[in-house]
């Protein structure tokens, strides 16, 4: 079964609006990462947050992590049409091997 | 990411055929991975390799085999393809030098088994 579940499955917004997507997971993690995938293409790493961190920023991205609730959120501020993509969370597990387990993704559509 | 390349990019084959998907990387990473992506299921790990002599099964290895020919090359084979192996396949790499496992993905191979 999937470790990470993103919510919502799909999100449609206008340019300039903020987009928030959430990820919930089941087991203890070492870190949580967010990836972006443009249609039918490879995933691109966006940001990593460690289990002892609560918030991290990178440009227009803001990631939060709540290990007590086993959840994370990705906020994209001032969205652009070019942000249209699928976004996946991936949890890095404490298995000795840094295994990544991917969620099912959120499809974001940003309309001009 | 041009540092990780996959061939072919698209392949249509018939049930029962043997198929090999190839992955090459110029990032100098030790670790390589094969995933498959199906609609609504995200990415699932098929096999992973720490180095040339170390290969491990992922969560869905049945029906697949791999070969790590060199540090830079990791091939995925379907010995006898079946329709439910129709999917998008990704190769990825990561570095062992850090404590965290950011992965770098190839562009993917779209495989259709008829």
Interface residues (C-beta under 8 A of the other chain):
Chain A: X2 X4 X30 X31 X33 X35 X40 X41 X42 X43 X44 X45 X48 X50 X88 X90 X92 X97 X98 X99 X100 X101 X102 X103 X104 X105
Chain B: X1 X4 X35 X40 X41 X42 X43 X44 X45 X48 X50 X56 X88 X90 X92 X94 X99 X100 X101 X102 X103 X104 X105 X106 X107 X108 X110
